[in-house]
Amino acid sequence: MRYRFDVRIGPVGFRVGSAWRQPIAALRDLYAGYPEPDGGIADFTVRLEPERPWRRYLRPSVAIHGDFTLPDAAPLPLAQGLLAAEMGMNLQMALGQRRYLLLHASVVERDGWALLMTGHSGAGKSTLAALLGERGWRFMGDEFALLDPGTGLLHAFPRLVSLKNAAIDAMTAEIAADRFGPLLMGTPKGAIRHLRPNAAALSAMDAPARPALILFPRYGFAAAARPVGASEAFVRLTQASTNYVAMGEPAFDALSVLVRDVPGRAIDYPDTEGAVALVERLWTEALA
Amino acid sequence: MRALADAMREPATTATLDAEGWTSLFAAARAEQMIGSLAFRLEAQPMPAAAARILADARASAEQWRRSALWEAEMARRALAQLDLPVVLMKGTAYAAAGMDAGAGRSIGDLDIMVPREALKAAETALIAAGWEWVKPDPYDDAYYRDHMHELPPLIHRERDRMIDVHHTTLPLTARITPDAAAMLADSVVLEDGLRIMAPEDMVLHGVAHLFADGDLAGGLRNLWDQDRLLRELGVVAGFWDRLRARARLHGLEWHLALALRLTRHLYATPVDPALAGRAGLFDRWFVRRLLARDGWGRQTRKFTQLAFYIRSHWLRMPPAMLARHLWTKWRKAT
């Protein structure tokens, strides 16, 4: 393909090809300092290409293809090419990853122990992880948690944080401007702005961590916390996994061990400051 | 992309691959649904650690396909057990159930089974009672399947989300060739659990019919790889090639078999009976072009060749007047 960018994020290498320069330029900019795929061999290929040849020039629209493709995925306008690239990488993971059990969750780490946060879109797991990542925790990822069935360890997958709508303002108040990508308006998920993980997240990218606490956050309610039993956590995590069924028995075993050994808490929070305080308290209890 | 066919034919050819060569090989193999077969084929081959990890994942993934495919076959067996009819597994599930080389790492999607045509209605009823549902609610498509196809409209299981194709023969009823489905059923071989697979020669010929007499050769490289594995495993049995010749004549697939033998010999160096393969035809090169029309990014190339084969596939499937009617109906629905 005419333009390309190769990158390794945590243990996973990607090769992104594009018919246009712009998405690749944006990736180069935001993923500056990330390593190459291990041995130069990418685990997954993503292709950003026009659905029909003339759509490269005429009202250019970016179709997301690759090793794994969703047949009915809608193409995006070229202005959202960066989002297309990110979605393309997500798609390869969601449909093709078989080494790690994928949980749709954010992960942060402190003192070698990992905190896993999972919930529906809009529950705030992404914002919360990004915020904790600026306040003494190591950011390990906001999209997928990679659970190694062999070791029970979580591997970091520190992609760009995808901030949506109100979260964008909250984070721009806190973080230097040079870590942000362009503001993308009118995407299928509203306004999106990508945030580059900080230096600490990058330099420790290859260090896995043992999970110590699983949180199921919910935004917009009075502060509250309740224990989540192993069986409820199991069911909620299978629903949060894109490859649980495809991985079969190893996934069942890994998840069984996770919910048996790691406590779960459902938390409600009215605002992010309240959430940070609540997380710190539960963390101290869990590690006590 | 020749590197994929080369790696399958001779794993040692991968020794010269650089990092980009490996990435391209994997992209092409995934696009052709051959990554699992490739992973098994290269199992003993020295390679960079990153490549070995990717192929180890592919082998684990293929093992899971195999397991769930066999489970799906078992579910169908239970659903159809009380009807007391021969249920013949086809393609990937058959190779896996019989533990054949062609099954090693092969991707298996839908469950394909064949039952006698007169038992179709009963089979359909039993499957629906056991939780399968129609996929295509469109009345034209439904009627088209029932009147002209070699299988029921696809059914999907409402809990396991897996498709089943129930065949009563191997090619559409409208195709120019009519393989002898009754003979295929009569000579099928029973497995331990009561399910059946086709006789060795029919297994090869079903693959051949599927490759060249139906479809536009999408996935052809994988289907031809099945042929290579089948012919290498079955071809060493005494009398196989004579029986294959006779059987091809019975089904009217002599021309197609010869072409398949030449192509699999050309791409995968399969040992075949030269008399049966015959002399290279005018169009052999076109078929090779079509089979290798894939680049190192996993993209289809050679659009014109592809289009030609697409048109050919419809031409083979139905007579001209019917084709015109079919395309007209489809076009009106699309607009």
Chai-1 contact restraints between the chains, C-beta under 6 A:
chainA,res_idxA,chainB,res_idxB,connection_type,confidence,min_distance_angstrom,max_distance_angstrom,comment,restraint_id
A,M1,B,W297,contact,1.0,0.0,6.0,A-B,restraint_1
A,R15,B,T23,contact,1.0,0.0,6.0,A-B,restraint_2
A,G17,B,W297,contact,1.0,0.0,6.0,A-B,restraint_3
A,D38,B,A50,contact,1.0,0.0,6.0,A-B,restraint_4
A,G39,B,A19,contact,1.0,0.0,6.0,A-B,restraint_5
A,G39,B,P48,contact,1.0,0.0,6.0,A-B,restraint_6
A,G39,B,A50,contact,1.0,0.0,6.0,A-B,restraint_7
A,G40,B,A19,contact,1.0,0.0,6.0,A-B,restraint_8
A,I41,B,A19,contact,1.0,0.0,6.0,A-B,restraint_9
A,I41,B,W22,contact,1.0,0.0,6.0,A-B,restraint_10
A,I41,B,T23,contact,1.0,0.0,6.0,A-B,restraint_11
A,I41,B,A50,contact,1.0,0.0,6.0,A-B,restraint_12
A,I41,B,A51,contact,1.0,0.0,6.0,A-B,restraint_13
A,A42,B,T23,contact,1.0,0.0,6.0,A-B,restraint_14
A,D43,B,I54,contact,1.0,0.0,6.0,A-B,restraint_15
A,T45,B,A27,contact,1.0,0.0,6.0,A-B,restraint_16
A,R47,B,W297,contact,1.0,0.0,6.0,A-B,restraint_17
A,D67,B,A27,contact,1.0,0.0,6.0,A-B,restraint_18
A,D67,B,R30,contact,1.0,0.0,6.0,A-B,restraint_19
A,R98,B,D57,contact,1.0,0.0,6.0,A-B,restraint_20
A,R98,B,S61,contact,1.0,0.0,6.0,A-B,restraint_21
A,R99,B,D57,contact,1.0,0.0,6.0,A-B,restraint_22
A,G248,B,Q64,contact,1.0,0.0,6.0,A-B,restraint_23
